[in-house]
Amino acid sequence: MVDDDRDIRDALCELLEDEGYRAVSASNGQEALVYLNSREPPCVILLDLMMPVMDGWEFRRRQQSDPRWSQIPVVVITAAGKYGASSIAAEQILPKPLQLDRVLEALAQYC
């Protein structure tokens, strides 16, 4: 889970763990890259787009350019709407506010 909003990160990670998933979070793309460099890759990345330090678009470009991580599916979660997210190559785009059932459906496809 990569999102700069701590409340969203914490709440979603807690809900996902309640559903049996192991969830980890990062507050921006740079933190997410550090995580990917130091741990086993996740089965999916939930990615916000509008973040400080490194936004979701830049994170996705770097993720796709590294063969170790390029195959990890990305589900974009954004308040920018589908138009704002249309330039990013993601498996799915989910609008904020998030609907938990849609997040769980997306995770079930990749995890």
Gaussian input, Z-matrix of N, CA and C with variables (Angstrom, degrees):
# hf/3-21g

backbone

0 1
 N
 C     1     B1
 C     2     B2     1     A1
 N     3     B3     2     A2     1     D1
 C     4     B4     3     A3     2     D2
 C     5     B5     4     A4     3     D3
 N     6     B6     5     A5     4     D4
 C     7     B7     6     A6     5     D5
 C     8     B8     7     A7     6     D6
 N     9     B9     8     A8     7     D7
 C    10    B10     9     A9     8     D8
 C    11    B11    10    A10     9     D9
 N    12    B12    11    A11    10    D10
 C    13    B13    12    A12    11    D11
 C    14    B14    13    A13    12    D12
 N    15    B15    14    A14    13    D13
 C    16    B16    15    A15    14    D14
 C    17    B17    16    A16    15    D15
 N    18    B18    17    A17    16    D16
 C    19    B19    18    A18    17    D17
 C    20    B20    19    A19    18    D18
 N    21    B21    20    A20    19    D19
 C    22    B22    21    A21    20    D20
 C    23    B23    22    A22    21    D21
 N    24    B24    23    A23    22    D22
 C    25    B25    24    A24    23    D23
 C    26    B26    25    A25    24    D24
 N    27    B27    26    A26    25    D25
 C    28    B28    27    A27    26    D26
 C    29    B29    28    A28    27    D27
 N    30    B30    29    A29    28    D28
 C    31    B31    30    A30    29    D29
 C    32    B32    31    A31    30    D30
 N    33    B33    32    A32    31    D31
 C    34    B34    33    A33    32    D32
 C    35    B35    34    A34    33    D33
 N    36    B36    35    A35    34    D34
 C    37    B37    36    A36    35    D35
 C    38    B38    37    A37    36    D36
 N    39    B39    38    A38    37    D37
 C    40    B40    39    A39    38    D38
 C    41    B41    40    A40    39    D39
 N    42    B42    41    A41    40    D40
 C    43    B43    42    A42    41    D41
 C    44    B44    43    A43    42    D42
 N    45    B45    44    A44    43    D43
 C    46    B46    45    A45    44    D44
 C    47    B47    46    A46    45    D45
 N    48    B48    47    A47    46    D46
 C    49    B49    48    A48    47    D47
 C    50    B50    49    A49    48    D48
 N    51    B51    50    A50    49    D49
 C    52    B52    51    A51    50    D50
 C    53    B53    52    A52    51    D51
 N    54    B54    53    A53    52    D52
 C    55    B55    54    A54    53    D53
 C    56    B56    55    A55    54    D54
 N    57    B57    56    A56    55    D55
 C    58    B58    57    A57    56    D56
 C    59    B59    58    A58    57    D57
 N    60    B60    59    A59    58    D58
 C    61    B61    60    A60    59    D59
 C    62    B62    61    A61    60    D60
 N    63    B63    62    A62    61    D61
 C    64    B64    63    A63    62    D62
 C    65    B65    64    A64    63    D63
 N    66    B66    65    A65    64    D64
 C    67    B67    66    A66    65    D65
 C    68    B68    67    A67    66    D66
 N    69    B69    68    A68    67    D67
 C    70    B70    69    A69    68    D68
 C    71    B71    70    A70    69    D69
 N    72    B72    71    A71    70    D70
 C    73    B73    72    A72    71    D71
 C    74    B74    73    A73    72    D72
 N    75    B75    74    A74    73    D73
 C    76    B76    75    A75    74    D74
 C    77    B77    76    A76    75    D75
 N    78    B78    77    A77    76    D76
 C    79    B79    78    A78    77    D77
 C    80    B80    79    A79    78    D78
 N    81    B81    80    A80    79    D79
 C    82    B82    81    A81    80    D80
 C    83    B83    82    A82    81    D81
 N    84    B84    83    A83    82    D82
 C    85    B85    84    A84    83    D83
 C    86    B86    85    A85    84    D84
 N    87    B87    86    A86    85    D85
 C    88    B88    87    A87    86    D86
 C    89    B89    88    A88    87    D87
 N    90    B90    89    A89    88    D88
 C    91    B91    90    A90    89    D89
 C    92    B92    91    A91    90    D90
 N    93    B93    92    A92    91    D91
 C    94    B94    93    A93    92    D92
 C    95    B95    94    A94    93    D93
 N    96    B96    95    A95    94    D94
 C    97    B97    96    A96    95    D95
 C    98    B98    97    A97    96    D96
 N    99    B99    98    A98    97    D97
 C   100   B100    99    A99    98    D98
 C   101   B101   100   A100    99    D99
 N   102   B102   101   A101   100   D100
 C   103   B103   102   A102   101   D101
 C   104   B104   103   A103   102   D102
 N   105   B105   104   A104   103   D103
 C   106   B106   105   A105   104   D104
 C   107   B107   106   A106   105   D105
 N   108   B108   107   A107   106   D106
 C   109   B109   108   A108   107   D107
 C   110   B110   109   A109   108   D108
 N   111   B111   110   A110   109   D109
 C   112   B112   111   A111   110   D110
 C   113   B113   112   A112   111   D111
 N   114   B114   113   A113   112   D112
 C   115   B115   114   A114   113   D113
 C   116   B116   115   A115   114   D114
 N   117   B117   116   A116   115   D115
 C   118   B118   117   A117   116   D116
 C   119   B119   118   A118   117   D117
 N   120   B120   119   A119   118   D118
 C   121   B121   120   A120   119   D119
 C   122   B122   121   A121   120   D120
 N   123   B123   122   A122   121   D121
 C   124   B124   123   A123   122   D122
 C   125   B125   124   A124   123   D123
 N   126   B126   125   A125   124   D124
 C   127   B127   126   A126   125   D125
 C   128   B128   127   A127   126   D126
 N   129   B129   128   A128   127   D127
 C   130   B130   129   A129   128   D128
 C   131   B131   130   A130   129   D129
 N   132   B132   131   A131   130   D130
 C   133   B133   132   A132   131   D131
 C   134   B134   133   A133   132   D132
 N   135   B135   134   A134   133   D133
 C   136   B136   135   A135   134   D134
 C   137   B137   136   A136   135   D135
 N   138   B138   137   A137   136   D136
 C   139   B139   138   A138   137   D137
 C   140   B140   139   A139   138   D138
 N   141   B141   140   A140   139   D139
 C   142   B142   141   A141   140   D140
 C   143   B143   142   A142   141   D141
 N   144   B144   143   A143   142   D142
 C   145   B145   144   A144   143   D143
 C   146   B146   145   A145   144   D144
 N   147   B147   146   A146   145   D145
 C   148   B148   147   A147   146   D146
 C   149   B149   148   A148   147   D147
 N   150   B150   149   A149   148   D148
 C   151   B151   150   A150   149   D149
 C   152   B152   151   A151   150   D150
 N   153   B153   152   A152   151   D151
 C   154   B154   153   A153   152   D152
 C   155   B155   154   A154   153   D153
 N   156   B156   155   A155   154   D154
 C   157   B157   156   A156   155   D155
 C   158   B158   157   A157   156   D156
 N   159   B159   158   A158   157   D157
 C   160   B160   159   A159   158   D158
 C   161   B161   160   A160   159   D159
 N   162   B162   161   A161   160   D160
 C   163   B163   162   A162   161   D161
 C   164   B164   163   A163   162   D162
 N   165   B165   164   A164   163   D163
 C   166   B166   165   A165   164   D164
 C   167   B167   166   A166   165   D165
 N   168   B168   167   A167   166   D166
 C   169   B169   168   A168   167   D167
 C   170   B170   169   A169   168   D168
 N   171   B171   170   A170   169   D169
 C   172   B172   171   A171   170   D170
 C   173   B173   172   A172   171   D171
 N   174   B174   173   A173   172   D172
 C   175   B175   174   A174   173   D173
 C   176   B176   175   A175   174   D174
 N   177   B177   176   A176   175   D175
 C   178   B178   177   A177   176   D176
 C   179   B179   178   A178   177   D177
 N   180   B180   179   A179   178   D178
 C   181   B181   180   A180   179   D179
 C   182   B182   181   A181   180   D180
 N   183   B183   182   A182   181   D181
 C   184   B184   183   A183   182   D182
 C   185   B185   184   A184   183   D183
 N   186   B186   185   A185   184   D184
 C   187   B187   186   A186   185   D185
 C   188   B188   187   A187   186   D186
 N   189   B189   188   A188   187   D187
 C   190   B190   189   A189   188   D188
 C   191   B191   190   A190   189   D189
 N   192   B192   191   A191   190   D190
 C   193   B193   192   A192   191   D191
 C   194   B194   193   A193   192   D192
 N   195   B195   194   A194   193   D193
 C   196   B196   195   A195   194   D194
 C   197   B197   196   A196   195   D195
 N   198   B198   197   A197   196   D196
 C   199   B199   198   A198   197   D197
 C   200   B200   199   A199   198   D198
 N   201   B201   200   A200   199   D199
 C   202   B202   201   A201   200   D200
 C   203   B203   202   A202   201   D201
 N   204   B204   203   A203   202   D202
 C   205   B205   204   A204   203   D203
 C   206   B206   205   A205   204   D204
 N   207   B207   206   A206   205   D205
 C   208   B208   207   A207   206   D206
 C   209   B209   208   A208   207   D207
 N   210   B210   209   A209   208   D208
 C   211   B211   210   A210   209   D209
 C   212   B212   211   A211   210   D210
 N   213   B213   212   A212   211   D211
 C   214   B214   213   A213   212   D212
 C   215   B215   214   A214   213   D213
 N   216   B216   215   A215   214   D214
 C   217   B217   216   A216   215   D215
 C   218   B218   217   A217   216   D216
 N   219   B219   218   A218   217   D217
 C   220   B220   219   A219   218   D218
 C   221   B221   220   A220   219   D219
 N   222   B222   221   A221   220   D220
 C   223   B223   222   A222   221   D221
 C   224   B224   223   A223   222   D222
 N   225   B225   224   A224   223   D223
 C   226   B226   225   A225   224   D224
 C   227   B227   226   A226   225   D225
 N   228   B228   227   A227   226   D226
 C   229   B229   228   A228   227   D227
 C   230   B230   229   A229   228   D228
 N   231   B231   230   A230   229   D229
 C   232   B232   231   A231   230   D230
 C   233   B233   232   A232   231   D231
 N   234   B234   233   A233   232   D232
 C   235   B235   234   A234   233   D233
 C   236   B236   235   A235   234   D234
 N   237   B237   236   A236   235   D235
 C   238   B238   237   A237   236   D236
 C   239   B239   238   A238   237   D237
 N   240   B240   239   A239   238   D238
 C   241   B241   240   A240   239   D239
 C   242   B242   241   A241   240   D240
 N   243   B243   242   A242   241   D241
 C   244   B244   243   A243   242   D242
 C   245   B245   244   A244   243   D243
 N   246   B246   245   A245   244   D244
 C   247   B247   246   A246   245   D245
 C   248   B248   247   A247   246   D246
 N   249   B249   248   A248   247   D247
 C   250   B250   249   A249   248   D248
 C   251   B251   250   A250   249   D249
 N   252   B252   251   A251   250   D250
 C   253   B253   252   A252   251   D251
 C   254   B254   253   A253   252   D252
 N   255   B255   254   A254   253   D253
 C   256   B256   255   A255   254   D254
 C   257   B257   256   A256   255   D255
 N   258   B258   257   A257   256   D256
 C   259   B259   258   A258   257   D257
 C   260   B260   259   A259   258   D258
 N   261   B261   260   A260   259   D259
 C   262   B262   261   A261   260   D260
 C   263   B263   262   A262   261   D261
 N   264   B264   263   A263   262   D262
 C   265   B265   264   A264   263   D263
 C   266   B266   265   A265   264   D264
 N   267   B267   266   A266   265   D265
 C   268   B268   267   A267   266   D266
 C   269   B269   268   A268   267   D267
 N   270   B270   269   A269   268   D268
 C   271   B271   270   A270   269   D269
 C   272   B272   271   A271   270   D270
 N   273   B273   272   A272   271   D271
 C   274   B274   273   A273   272   D272
 C   275   B275   274   A274   273   D273
 N   276   B276   275   A275   274   D274
 C   277   B277   276   A276   275   D275
 C   278   B278   277   A277   276   D276
 N   279   B279   278   A278   277   D277
 C   280   B280   279   A279   278   D278
 C   281   B281   280   A280   279   D279
 N   282   B282   281   A281   280   D280
 C   283   B283   282   A282   281   D281
 C   284   B284   283   A283   282   D282
 N   285   B285   284   A284   283   D283
 C   286   B286   285   A285   284   D284
 C   287   B287   286   A286   285   D285
 N   288   B288   287   A287   286   D286
 C   289   B289   288   A288   287   D287
 C   290   B290   289   A289   288   D288
 N   291   B291   290   A290   289   D289
 C   292   B292   291   A291   290   D290
 C   293   B293   292   A292   291   D291
 N   294   B294   293   A293   292   D292
 C   295   B295   294   A294   293   D293
 C   296   B296   295   A295   294   D294
 N   297   B297   296   A296   295   D295
 C   298   B298   297   A297   296   D296
 C   299   B299   298   A298   297   D297
 N   300   B300   299   A299   298   D298
 C   301   B301   300   A300   299   D299
 C   302   B302   301   A301   300   D300
 N   303   B303   302   A302   301   D301
 C   304   B304   303   A303   302   D302
 C   305   B305   304   A304   303   D303
 N   306   B306   305   A305   304   D304
 C   307   B307   306   A306   305   D305
 C   308   B308   307   A307   306   D306
 N   309   B309   308   A308   307   D307
 C   310   B310   309   A309   308   D308
 C   311   B311   310   A310   309   D309
 N   312   B312   311   A311   310   D310
 C   313   B313   312   A312   311   D311
 C   314   B314   313   A313   312   D312
 N   315   B315   314   A314   313   D313
 C   316   B316   315   A315   314   D314
 C   317   B317   316   A316   315   D315
 N   318   B318   317   A317   316   D316
 C   319   B319   318   A318   317   D317
 C   320   B320   319   A319   318   D318
 N   321   B321   320   A320   319   D319
 C   322   B322   321   A321   320   D320
 C   323   B323   322   A322   321   D321
 N   324   B324   323   A323   322   D322
 C   325   B325   324   A324   323   D323
 C   326   B326   325   A325   324   D324
 N   327   B327   326   A326   325   D325
 C   328   B328   327   A327   326   D326
 C   329   B329   328   A328   327   D327
 N   330   B330   329   A329   328   D328
 C   331   B331   330   A330   329   D329
 C   332   B332   331   A331   330   D330

   B1=1.4422
   B2=1.5216
   B3=1.3221
   B4=1.4610
   B5=1.5275
   B6=1.3443
   B7=1.4599
   B8=1.5180
   B9=1.3203
   B10=1.4582
   B11=1.5208
   B12=1.3115
   B13=1.4584
   B14=1.5283
   B15=1.3157
   B16=1.4643
   B17=1.5306
   B18=1.3221
   B19=1.4672
   B20=1.5244
   B21=1.3273
   B22=1.4644
   B23=1.5273
   B24=1.3358
   B25=1.4779
   B26=1.5213
   B27=1.3208
   B28=1.4654
   B29=1.5248
   B30=1.3236
   B31=1.4596
   B32=1.5215
   B33=1.3234
   B34=1.4586
   B35=1.5260
   B36=1.3164
   B37=1.4644
   B38=1.5274
   B39=1.3182
   B40=1.4666
   B41=1.5338
   B42=1.3201
   B43=1.4713
   B44=1.5239
   B45=1.3276
   B46=1.4640
   B47=1.5257
   B48=1.3145
   B49=1.4616
   B50=1.5272
   B51=1.3341
   B52=1.4666
   B53=1.5271
   B54=1.3308
   B55=1.4720
   B56=1.5307
   B57=1.3354
   B58=1.4609
   B59=1.5183
   B60=1.3165
   B61=1.4609
   B62=1.5205
   B63=1.3224
   B64=1.4600
   B65=1.5226
   B66=1.3154
   B67=1.4566
   B68=1.5225
   B69=1.3186
   B70=1.4656
   B71=1.5224
   B72=1.3329
   B73=1.4561
   B74=1.5210
   B75=1.3234
   B76=1.4614
   B77=1.5209
   B78=1.3369
   B79=1.4634
   B80=1.5296
   B81=1.3338
   B82=1.4641
   B83=1.5276
   B84=1.3203
   B85=1.4573
   B86=1.5129
   B87=1.3154
   B88=1.4623
   B89=1.5283
   B90=1.3256
   B91=1.4634
   B92=1.5263
   B93=1.3175
   B94=1.4624
   B95=1.5304
   B96=1.3317
   B97=1.4658
   B98=1.5221
   B99=1.3250
   B100=1.4652
   B101=1.5246
   B102=1.3168
   B103=1.4638
   B104=1.5348
   B105=1.3285
   B106=1.4677
   B107=1.5242
   B108=1.3168
   B109=1.4630
   B110=1.5163
   B111=1.3180
   B112=1.4593
   B113=1.5176
   B114=1.3011
   B115=1.4594
   B116=1.5266
   B117=1.3221
   B118=1.4696
   B119=1.5267
   B120=1.3171
   B121=1.4644
   B122=1.5322
   B123=1.3149
   B124=1.4668
   B125=1.5236
   B126=1.3223
   B127=1.4647
   B128=1.5295
   B129=1.3324
   B130=1.4620
   B131=1.5304
   B132=1.3220
   B133=1.4682
   B134=1.5214
   B135=1.3362
   B136=1.4592
   B137=1.5224
   B138=1.3112
   B139=1.4617
   B140=1.5173
   B141=1.3258
   B142=1.4668
   B143=1.5299
   B144=1.3078
   B145=1.4639
   B146=1.5157
   B147=1.3065
   B148=1.4598
   B149=1.5305
   B150=1.3401
   B151=1.4662
   B152=1.5182
   B153=1.3291
   B154=1.4623
   B155=1.5322
   B156=1.2886
   B157=1.4712
   B158=1.5242
   B159=1.3289
   B160=1.4635
   B161=1.5260
   B162=1.3342
   B163=1.4621
   B164=1.5332
   B165=1.3097
   B166=1.4547
   B167=1.5143
   B168=1.3221
   B169=1.4600
   B170=1.5315
   B171=1.3284
   B172=1.4683
   B173=1.5296
   B174=1.3184
   B175=1.4602
   B176=1.5246
   B177=1.3284
   B178=1.4729
   B179=1.5255
   B180=1.3409
   B181=1.4688
   B182=1.5343
   B183=1.3169
   B184=1.4663
   B185=1.5259
   B186=1.3046
   B187=1.4640
   B188=1.5284
   B189=1.3048
   B190=1.4637
   B191=1.5242
   B192=1.3191
   B193=1.4650
   B194=1.5282
   B195=1.3090
   B196=1.4629
   B197=1.5324
   B198=1.3233
   B199=1.4665
   B200=1.5330
   B201=1.3159
   B202=1.4721
   B203=1.5199
   B204=1.3094
   B205=1.4611
   B206=1.5233
   B207=1.3032
   B208=1.4671
   B209=1.5261
   B210=1.3138
   B211=1.4659
   B212=1.5288
   B213=1.3316
   B214=1.4607
   B215=1.5293
   B216=1.3258
   B217=1.4613
   B218=1.5276
   B219=1.3248
   B220=1.4622
   B221=1.5233
   B222=1.3235
   B223=1.4615
   B224=1.5220
   B225=1.3131
   B226=1.4565
   B227=1.5233
   B228=1.3341
   B229=1.4640
   B230=1.5227
   B231=1.3266
   B232=1.4664
   B233=1.5193
   B234=1.3134
   B235=1.4635
   B236=1.5257
   B237=1.3300
   B238=1.4641
   B239=1.5238
   B240=1.3010
   B241=1.4478
   B242=1.5177
   B243=1.3183
   B244=1.4655
   B245=1.5144
   B246=1.3388
   B247=1.4571
   B248=1.5249
   B249=1.3093
   B250=1.4572
   B251=1.5115
   B252=1.3255
   B253=1.4526
   B254=1.5287
   B255=1.3112
   B256=1.4622
   B257=1.5196
   B258=1.3163
   B259=1.4664
   B260=1.5223
   B261=1.3125
   B262=1.4536
   B263=1.5271
   B264=1.3081
   B265=1.4640
   B266=1.5255
   B267=1.3211
   B268=1.4621
   B269=1.5169
   B270=1.3196
   B271=1.4520
   B272=1.5290
   B273=1.3250
   B274=1.4624
   B275=1.5269
   B276=1.3348
   B277=1.4580
   B278=1.5233
   B279=1.3281
   B280=1.4577
   B281=1.5240
   B282=1.3334
   B283=1.4677
   B284=1.5278
   B285=1.3337
   B286=1.4647
   B287=1.5207
   B288=1.3039
   B289=1.4555
   B290=1.5266
   B291=1.3192
   B292=1.4599
   B293=1.5166
   B294=1.3269
   B295=1.4574
   B296=1.5205
   B297=1.3230
   B298=1.4475
   B299=1.5253
   B300=1.3215
   B301=1.4650
   B302=1.5256
   B303=1.3236
   B304=1.4749
   B305=1.5176
   B306=1.3426
   B307=1.4710
   B308=1.5192
   B309=1.3265
   B310=1.4690
   B311=1.5348
   B312=1.3166
   B313=1.4721
   B314=1.5156
   B315=1.3281
   B316=1.4709
   B317=1.5248
   B318=1.3172
   B319=1.4658
   B320=1.5202
   B321=1.3069
   B322=1.4656
   B323=1.5280
   B324=1.3159
   B325=1.4700
   B326=1.5212
   B327=1.3333
   B328=1.4588
   B329=1.5199
   B330=1.3212
   B331=1.4728
   B332=1.5233
   A1=108.47
   A2=117.01
   A3=121.56
   A4=107.72
   A5=115.12
   A6=120.47
   A7=108.06
   A8=117.31
   A9=120.04
   A10=113.01
   A11=118.83
   A12=122.31
   A13=109.59
   A14=115.76
   A15=121.35
   A16=112.21
   A17=117.16
   A18=119.86
   A19=111.25
   A20=117.35
   A21=121.04
   A22=110.00
   A23=116.19
   A24=120.09
   A25=111.18
   A26=115.76
   A27=119.92
   A28=111.45
   A29=116.76
   A30=120.35
   A31=111.45
   A32=116.75
   A33=119.19
   A34=110.97
   A35=117.93
   A36=119.98
   A37=110.71
   A38=116.92
   A39=120.38
   A40=110.95
   A41=115.85
   A42=119.22
   A43=111.74
   A44=116.53
   A45=119.82
   A46=110.76
   A47=116.79
   A48=119.48
   A49=110.94
   A50=117.37
   A51=120.98
   A52=110.95
   A53=116.30
   A54=121.37
   A55=112.26
   A56=117.01
   A57=120.38
   A58=115.47
   A59=117.90
   A60=121.24
   A61=109.79
   A62=116.15
   A63=120.88
   A64=105.96
   A65=116.66
   A66=121.28
   A67=110.32
   A68=115.21
   A69=121.92
   A70=106.72
   A71=115.68
   A72=117.63
   A73=111.74
   A74=113.29
   A75=122.66
   A76=106.92
   A77=116.55
   A78=119.56
   A79=114.03
   A80=116.95
   A81=120.44
   A82=108.72
   A83=115.70
   A84=120.31
   A85=113.91
   A86=117.34
   A87=119.84
   A88=111.05
   A89=117.62
   A90=120.57
   A91=111.08
   A92=116.48
   A93=120.30
   A94=111.09
   A95=117.88
   A96=120.51
   A97=111.27
   A98=116.92
   A99=120.60
   A100=109.32
   A101=117.13
   A102=121.51
   A103=109.97
   A104=117.00
   A105=120.08
   A106=111.51
   A107=116.95
   A108=121.45
   A109=113.04
   A110=117.44
   A111=119.63
   A112=115.06
   A113=118.84
   A114=120.91
   A115=110.71
   A116=114.23
   A117=119.75
   A118=108.68
   A119=117.88
   A120=119.26
   A121=111.30
   A122=116.83
   A123=120.65
   A124=110.66
   A125=116.05
   A126=119.98
   A127=111.40
   A128=117.14
   A129=122.25
   A130=108.00
   A131=115.34
   A132=121.56
   A133=107.80
   A134=115.81
   A135=121.50
   A136=106.03
   A137=117.33
   A138=121.60
   A139=112.88
   A140=115.53
   A141=121.60
   A142=106.86
   A143=116.97
   A144=119.85
   A145=112.90
   A146=117.39
   A147=121.18
   A148=109.75
   A149=115.14
   A150=122.25
   A151=108.86
   A152=116.55
   A153=120.09
   A154=110.66
   A155=117.32
   A156=126.99
   A157=110.23
   A158=118.20
   A159=121.86
   A160=107.54
   A161=116.11
   A162=119.81
   A163=111.22
   A164=115.40
   A165=121.24
   A166=114.00
   A167=117.95
   A168=120.65
   A169=110.38
   A170=116.56
   A171=119.96
   A172=110.78
   A173=116.94
   A174=119.47
   A175=110.22
   A176=116.60
   A177=120.65
   A178=110.78
   A179=117.91
   A180=119.90
   A181=110.06
   A182=116.21
   A183=119.84
   A184=111.52
   A185=116.59
   A186=120.19
   A187=110.15
   A188=116.92
   A189=120.81
   A190=112.73
   A191=117.70
   A192=119.82
   A193=112.94
   A194=117.63
   A195=121.07
   A196=108.84
   A197=118.08
   A198=120.21
   A199=113.84
   A200=117.79
   A201=119.67
   A202=111.83
   A203=117.59
   A204=121.64
   A205=113.93
   A206=117.75
   A207=120.30
   A208=113.39
   A209=117.78
   A210=120.18
   A211=113.39
   A212=118.27
   A213=120.33
   A214=108.16
   A215=117.98
   A216=119.72
   A217=111.50
   A218=115.15
   A219=121.88
   A220=109.10
   A221=114.69
   A222=122.01
   A223=106.09
   A224=116.23
   A225=121.51
   A226=108.98
   A227=114.42
   A228=121.29
   A229=106.21
   A230=116.27
   A231=117.76
   A232=112.72
   A233=113.88
   A234=121.01
   A235=110.09
   A236=117.37
   A237=121.77
   A238=112.08
   A239=118.14
   A240=121.35
   A241=111.37
   A242=115.91
   A243=120.00
   A244=111.89
   A245=117.96
   A246=119.90
   A247=110.17
   A248=116.73
   A249=120.93
   A250=113.05
   A251=116.85
   A252=121.53
   A253=112.36
   A254=117.56
   A255=120.04
   A256=113.62
   A257=118.49
   A258=120.55
   A259=113.01
   A260=118.71
   A261=121.20
   A262=108.71
   A263=115.40
   A264=120.07
   A265=108.40
   A266=115.95
   A267=121.22
   A268=108.80
   A269=114.75
   A270=119.22
   A271=111.11
   A272=115.88
   A273=120.67
   A274=109.30
   A275=115.08
   A276=121.99
   A277=106.91
   A278=115.81
   A279=121.26
   A280=108.63
   A281=117.06
   A282=119.72
   A283=112.02
   A284=114.66
   A285=120.74
   A286=107.17
   A287=119.84
   A288=126.27
   A289=110.68
   A290=114.28
   A291=120.72
   A292=111.83
   A293=113.50
   A294=120.97
   A295=106.12
   A296=116.92
   A297=121.66
   A298=112.34
   A299=118.03
   A300=119.54
   A301=111.65
   A302=117.65
   A303=120.42
   A304=111.35
   A305=117.18
   A306=120.88
   A307=109.45
   A308=116.96
   A309=120.76
   A310=111.38
   A311=117.56
   A312=120.55
   A313=110.61
   A314=116.62
   A315=120.18
   A316=110.50
   A317=117.34
   A318=120.34
   A319=111.70
   A320=116.78
   A321=120.36
   A322=111.67
   A323=116.89
   A324=120.12
   A325=111.94
   A326=118.06
   A327=120.83
   A328=114.24
   A329=118.61
   A330=121.05
   A331=110.50
   D1=116.93
   D2=-179.56
   D3=-119.02
   D4=108.32
   D5=-178.12
   D6=-157.02
   D7=138.86
   D8=-179.08
   D9=-79.47
   D10=-13.23
   D11=179.51
   D12=-85.98
   D13=106.66
   D14=-175.74
   D15=-57.92
   D16=-41.03
   D17=-179.08
   D18=-62.31
   D19=-42.89
   D20=178.39
   D21=-64.66
   D22=-46.75
   D23=179.56
   D24=-57.22
   D25=-51.77
   D26=-176.11
   D27=-63.44
   D28=-45.58
   D29=-178.37
   D30=-64.48
   D31=-45.18
   D32=-177.97
   D33=-68.38
   D34=-41.31
   D35=178.03
   D36=-61.70
   D37=-41.41
   D38=178.98
   D39=-64.03
   D40=-43.95
   D41=178.55
   D42=-63.57
   D43=-40.93
   D44=179.97
   D45=-66.26
   D46=-40.05
   D47=177.67
   D48=-65.23
   D49=-36.01
   D50=175.54
   D51=-62.67
   D52=-27.47
   D53=178.81
   D54=-87.99
   D55=1.31
   D56=176.01
   D57=99.93
   D58=2.58
   D59=177.95
   D60=-88.83
   D61=152.02
   D62=169.64
   D63=-94.85
   D64=117.84
   D65=-174.95
   D66=-116.69
   D67=138.80
   D68=173.16
   D69=-129.57
   D70=159.14
   D71=-176.28
   D72=-136.72
   D73=158.22
   D74=175.21
   D75=-138.99
   D76=148.13
   D77=-176.01
   D78=-90.75
   D79=-5.03
   D80=176.29
   D81=-165.30
   D82=173.44
   D83=-177.61
   D84=-62.17
   D85=-36.13
   D86=179.98
   D87=-64.04
   D88=-44.36
   D89=176.47
   D90=-61.59
   D91=-37.70
   D92=179.30
   D93=-64.85
   D94=-39.24
   D95=177.33
   D96=-65.58
   D97=-39.36
   D98=176.33
   D99=-60.37
   D100=-43.86
   D101=178.06
   D102=-59.93
   D103=-49.34
   D104=-178.25
   D105=-59.90
   D106=-33.35
   D107=179.79
   D108=-71.53
   D109=-20.24
   D110=-171.06
   D111=-116.73
   D112=-2.84
   D113=-174.75
   D114=-139.19
   D115=173.18
   D116=172.85
   D117=-64.84
   D118=141.88
   D119=-178.88
   D120=-67.59
   D121=146.43
   D122=177.32
   D123=-76.06
   D124=166.26
   D125=177.72
   D126=-78.47
   D127=-20.32
   D128=178.54
   D129=-160.02
   D130=153.55
   D131=175.88
   D132=-118.07
   D133=124.58
   D134=170.73
   D135=-92.90
   D136=120.66
   D137=-167.80
   D138=-127.74
   D139=119.84
   D140=169.38
   D141=-77.50
   D142=157.84
   D143=-179.48
   D144=-100.93
   D145=-45.61
   D146=-173.38
   D147=-92.85
   D148=99.81
   D149=-178.65
   D150=-142.03
   D151=152.41
   D152=173.78
   D153=-75.89
   D154=173.47
   D155=178.41
   D156=69.37
   D157=-68.87
   D158=174.11
   D159=-142.13
   D160=117.71
   D161=-178.04
   D162=-77.31
   D163=174.53
   D164=-177.11
   D165=-65.16
   D166=-34.44
   D167=179.47
   D168=-64.38
   D169=-45.97
   D170=179.79
   D171=-66.98
   D172=-41.42
   D173=176.50
   D174=-56.95
   D175=-47.38
   D176=-177.53
   D177=-62.62
   D178=-40.06
   D179=178.11
   D180=-60.16
   D181=-45.44
   D182=-179.17
   D183=-68.97
   D184=-39.21
   D185=178.09
   D186=-61.20
   D187=-45.80
   D188=-178.45
   D189=-67.96
   D190=-25.71
   D191=-178.25
   D192=-82.73
   D193=-7.81
   D194=-179.06
   D195=-107.46
   D196=117.21
   D197=-176.77
   D198=-61.21
   D199=-22.35
   D200=177.79
   D201=-68.94
   D202=-26.11
   D203=-172.73
   D204=-121.16
   D205=-10.08
   D206=-170.29
   D207=-64.23
   D208=-23.24
   D209=-178.43
   D210=-90.13
   D211=-2.24
   D212=178.10
   D213=-72.24
   D214=122.09
   D215=179.56
   D216=-65.78
   D217=146.65
   D218=179.98
   D219=-121.69
   D220=129.51
   D221=172.59
   D222=-112.87
   D223=115.66
   D224=-179.22
   D225=-81.88
   D226=133.02
   D227=172.72
   D228=-119.10
   D229=119.95
   D230=-170.77
   D231=-152.04
   D232=150.71
   D233=171.30
   D234=-91.24
   D235=-4.66
   D236=-177.72
   D237=-75.23
   D238=-11.57
   D239=-178.74
   D240=78.87
   D241=170.09
   D242=-177.27
   D243=-62.90
   D244=-33.31
   D245=179.64
   D246=-63.18
   D247=-46.05
   D248=-179.87
   D249=-66.45
   D250=-25.28
   D251=-177.94
   D252=-100.23
   D253=-0.18
   D254=-174.09
   D255=-65.50
   D256=-22.11
   D257=-177.36
   D258=-85.09
   D259=-1.54
   D260=-178.50
   D261=-104.95
   D262=137.33
   D263=179.09
   D264=-83.24
   D265=98.22
   D266=-179.59
   D267=-128.93
   D268=152.70
   D269=178.47
   D270=-68.51
   D271=-36.63
   D272=178.67
   D273=-147.59
   D274=157.37
   D275=174.33
   D276=-126.96
   D277=119.73
   D278=178.99
   D279=-112.97
   D280=128.27
   D281=-179.06
   D282=-78.38
   D283=148.95
   D284=169.09
   D285=-89.07
   D286=145.36
   D287=-0.15
   D288=-69.13
   D289=142.53
   D290=-175.54
   D291=-72.66
   D292=145.11
   D293=170.85
   D294=-104.75
   D295=117.20
   D296=-173.91
   D297=-55.56
   D298=-38.71
   D299=-179.34
   D300=-62.22
   D301=-35.80
   D302=178.13
   D303=-70.76
   D304=-37.05
   D305=176.66
   D306=-64.29
   D307=-45.01
   D308=-179.59
   D309=-64.75
   D310=-37.62
   D311=175.97
   D312=-62.14
   D313=-43.03
   D314=179.10
   D315=-63.93
   D316=-45.45
   D317=179.83
   D318=-62.40
   D319=-38.45
   D320=-179.64
   D321=-62.24
   D322=-27.12
   D323=179.24
   D324=-73.14
   D325=-28.76
   D326=-171.36
   D327=-115.25
   D328=-15.12
   D329=-177.15
   D330=-116.87

